[in-house]
């Protein structure tokens, strides 16, 4: 049975933002419709427009279930395109250390940071990872998220990296996208980053590909972590095996990650705190999406990426939480959007587009999600507030109804 969502007060289709491929967004690109309706059939949007123009074929269709939106605002479901959702334990003690002046690199050098989470994740069972992961995924859904990217990278060996990816695949409710991030840190079993990358390229990537546990490969290019030259060779090997690629780039230093992203045609360069005009120009002329993660910048007390310069130059940007146990232990989308507005000088339409169209491009899902158009997946967020109050109050708890692939997965409609 299909679905008719009717009596929508304001509908943000984002059709204009999608047509512009998420670049240089203005308010008109939200493509607002008043007194609108949506028809959903076979998990996809079959019609969208002003309710008074609803075609007779749908108005009279007995196979459509009506949902009265009672004046709610409706927009595309949000897309969380950068998370580390699967892990065990926490790093609350390290949070206190950083507050007392110990750097992230110093903590990592002492066996903390990612390696601390590695030990707990390796020791955790598949069932435990699924259980905690599902709880975290459900929390994203309650905020209007309908697509979540999930990275591995907290096991750093073959057996347990596969376990992390398997756990991510077992999560249910909404669309998830697995990313293999074995190149997250140097595990104790290896002496050099180059040696470890060779192991990943020769021993791990082929298994991940054969088992179809991920379609994307990420790498943390940074001083004190994975070096640019070896990382580029590793990413080229990933592409040869059929993987899409993306890069943790230029977060703590200008390490060349964004340049490699452009050169290799990566889907995204993530973080991008240190880039300057030269790198921004290259990104603007490419298809690489700049994924900005302001809650990570808040937690690590670093500067924020030059979002205003990027957007004005024509870079397509996305926003995400970077949810992880160490440098961004939050799932709060409102905090992400608020920081984007306050600290990165992004307008509200830019934030909304970044969390929909931009996120879709970062995951290479722009033909499926990110905007509400005929033929796209019915991933829909319904809110009992005006769209202009989005990403305004960190503590807001408005009533939400969420549809994923045309199925209601959160909230109630009476």
N, C-alpha and C positions, 0 to 999 in steps of 0.2 A: 504493500500500500504506500502511495506517495503522501506528501505532506504539503499543506498550504499554510504558510505563516502570513497572517493578515493583521490589519490594524497596527502596522508599524508606524510610529510617529516620524522617526528620522532613520533613514537607511544610508549607511556609508558603504558604497559598493567598492571604492578604491579603483574603479575602472580607469580613471584618468591617470592615477599613479602607476598602474600596471602598463598602460599604453606608453608612458614615459620611462618604463623600465626602472622605476624607482629613483629617478634622478631629478634634482632641483624641484622638489615638491612644493606646491602652493595649496592653499585651502581648497581651491576649485578642483584639485586633483583627487580629493576625497570623494567626489561625485555624489553629493548628497541628494537624496530623494525624500520628499515629504509624503506622508500617507501612502506608504508603499506595501508591497506584498512580494513574497518569494514562493515559488513552486519547486518542490524537491521530488525527483523521481530517480529511482535506482542509484541512490547515494550522491547524485549530482544535481546541480541547479538546472532546472528545465525552463524556468522563466523568472525574470525579475523586473520590477518596474512599478509605476504608480498603480495603486490598487484599483482605481477607477478604469484603468486600461487592461485589467486582467482579461485575457482572452476567454471567450465563452467555453471553449473546449476544456479549460481548467475550472471555470466557475461552476460548471454543471457536472463535473466528473465525480462519480460516486466513490471512486477508488482513492480519493484524496482525503486524508485526515486533517481537519482544520485545527490550527492552534491560534487562538486569539492572543495577540501580543499585547493588547490593552495599552497601546501607546508607548511601548518600550522602544529604545534605540537599538538598532541592529548593525553589526559590522562584521568583517571577517574575523575568524578566530585568530588569536595571536600565535606567533611562531617563535619558539625558543630555539634558536639555531646554534647555541654554544653552551652545552652543559657537561658536567662530569658526574652524572646522576648516580652511577653505580660505584659505590665504595663502602668500606666498613670503618667504623670508629669515627673519631673527630680529632680536631687539632686545636682545641680550645686553649691548651697550655701554651702553644706556640703563638696564639693570638696575643696572649699576655706578654710573651717575650718580645714580640714586635712592638708592642706598645711601650715597652721599656727600652727600646732603641736597638734591638738586635735585628740585623738585616735578614731578608729572605735568603740571600746567598749564604750568610753565616749559619743560619739554621740548617740549611741543606747540607753544608759541609760537615756538620756535626751528626749527620744521620737522620735529621728531622725532615720536615717538609714532605715531599712526595714519598720518600723512602719510608717515612713513619707510617703513612697510610698503606704503603705497599705491604708491609708486614701483616697488618690487620686484614687486608683484603685477601692476601694469599691464604690466610688461616680461616677465612670465612667460607661457609658452604654455599653452593649454588642456591639452595632454597632460601637461605638467610639473605643473600644479595637480592633475590627476587622480591622477597617480602619487604625489605626496606626500600628497594627501588620503586615498587608499586605505590607505596605510601607517598613517596616524594612525587611521583608522576601524578597521582591523584591531587596533590596540592597544587601543582601547576594547572591542572584541569579546572580546579575551583576558581582560578583567576582568569579563566577564559582562554587558556592555551589549548590548541588543537593539534599542534605538531611539536615534537621535542626531539632535538638531536642529542645523542648520548655517546660519549667518548669512553673508550677503555683507557688504559694507561696507569692504572694503580696496582698492577700485578707484575709487569715487566719480565714475564717469562712466558713460554708457550702455553703451558697447561692452564695457568690462571688468567692470562689475557683472554684465552678462548672462553673460559668460565664467565668472565665479565660480559663478553659479547653475547654469550648464550643467555645470561640473566636478562640483558637488555631486550633480547628477542622474545622473552617470555612475558614481558609486561603487556598489559591490555588496556583498552579503553579508547585510546587515540593513536594517531599515526606517530611512529617513532623512527628515527633514522640513526643507524649505527655508524660510528666512526672509529677506526683503529688508530689509537694514539700510543702504540708501544714505545715510540720515540718521545717519551715524556720526561724521563730522567735516566741516569745511568744506574743500573742495578748492581749490587755488590759482586755478582758473578763475573763481571767484565771489567777490564782494566782501562779501556778507552771508549770514547763515544763512537769512534770510527769502527772499532771491533764490534760493538753492539749493533750498530746500523747494518753492518754486513750480515750479522746473525739474523736480524729482522728481515732483511731483504731475501736471504737465501732459505731460511728455515721457517719463518713465521708467516710472511705475506702469502706465500703459495698455499698454505693451509687455510688461512682466513678466506682467501679467494675460492678455494675448492669447496669449503663448507658454507660459503655464501653468508658469512657472519657479519660482514660489513661491506659497503660499497665505496667507502671513503677512507683516505689515509691522511693523518695530520702529523706534524712534527713541531717540536718546541725549539726554534732556532734562537739562540741567545748566548751571550758571553757567559761562560761557566756551564753551559749546557751543550746543545748540539750545534756544531760548527756549520757555517753556510755551505762550504764546498761538498762535504760529505753528505749533508742533508739534501742538497740538490740532486746528487747522484742517487740517493735513496728514493727520492720522490719520482725521479724518472723511471726507476725500476717499478715503482708502484703503478705508474701510468701504463707501463708495458704489460702489466698484469691485469689491466682493465679498471683500476681504481680511479675515482675522482680524487683530487688532492686539495688540501687547504693547509694553511700555515699559521701557527702561533708566531706572530711577527713583530719585531721592533717594539717590544714591551718595555724592557729595562734599558736597552741601548739600541742605537741605530745599527743593527746587526746584519742588515741586508735581506731580511725576510720578505719585506714587501716587494723588493726588486725581483726576487726569485719567484714570488707569486705571479707577478706580471709576466715574467719571462716564460714560465711553464704553463701559463693559462690556468692557474688555480681558481677554484670557485670563490675562495675568500682569503683575505689576510686579516687575522684577528688580533685585537689589541691596538696596535699602531700608534702608541703614545709618542714615539720619538721621531716620527716622520716629519719632513720639512717640505718646502715648496717643490723641490725636485721630485721627491717620491710621490707627492700628491698629484702632480701633473701626470706622471706615468699611470697612476691608478685611475685617474679620470679618463684617460684615453684607452683603458682596458675594460674587460668584462669582469674583473675581480671586484667582489663586494667587500667593502670595509666593515668588518664586524666590530662594533664598539661595545666595551664592557665596563661601564662606569662604576658599578659596585665593586669590581676588583680594584679599580683605582682608589675608591674610597677606603677600602679595607687596608690596602698597602700604603696609603698616604702618599701616593705619587701624583704627578700631574695628570690631567685628563687629555685625551687625544684631541687634535685640532679639528674637531667636527665641523665648525663653521667654515673653515678654510676648505675642507674636503668637499662639503656639500656645495658651496659656492663655485668650486672648480668643476663640479659635475661628477664627483665620485658617488656611486650608489652606496648607501650605508644601511646597516642593520643594527639592531640593538639586542642584547641578550644579557642574562644574569651571570654567565660564567659560573653557575652554581658548582661549588666544590668545597671540600672540608677545610682548605687552608686559606686561600686568598680571596674567596668570595662565598662565605658560608650563608648565603641568603637565596631564597627563591622569590623574593618580592619584586614583581614586575613594576609596581607603582614606584618603588624606590629607584629602579633603573630609569624609568621615564622621567621622574622628577629631577634626578641628577643630570640627565641629558638636557633638560630645559634650563636648569639653574646654572650648571657648571660648564656645559658645552654649547649653550646658547642656541639650542635647537628649538624650533617652533613646534607647537602641538601637532599640526598636520605632518610635520617631518617625523616626529616621534611615532605617530600612528602608522605612517607608511613604512618606517623602519622596522616596526614590529609585525608587519604583515607582508607587504610586497618585498621589502628588503630581505627579510628573513627567508622568504620563498626562494629568492635568487641565490642566497647563500647556500641553500640546500639543493639547488637545481630542481626545484619543484614549482617554478613560476607558472608552468602550464596547468598545474593542478590546484594550487592554493594561493592565498595571499590577497585575492580580490573575489568579490561575489559577482560572477559572470556566468552566463549560460555555458554549460559544458564543464565547468570546474566543480571540484568536490564541494559538497555542502558542509563546509566547516564554518560554523556560524556562532557568533557570540551575541547574546541578547542581554541588555543591561537596563536597569530601571533608573537611569540618570541621563542627563544631557551629555552628548559626546564631549563638550567643552570642559567637563569636569574630570575627564580621564587624566591620569598621571598628574594629579593635583594634590591629593591627600594620601600620604603614606599609609595611614591607618584606616582608610575607607573600607567599608565592608558591604558594598551594595549587593542587591540580589542579582544573581546571574543565572542565565540558562545557556547551556553549551550544547551544540550539535557537532558531532564528528561523523563525517560521511553520511549525513542525513539522519543519524541516530542520536537521540537525546542522551547525553552521557553525564550531565550534571544539571541540577536545579529542577524546579517544578513549574508547570503551567496549569493553572486551575481553570 
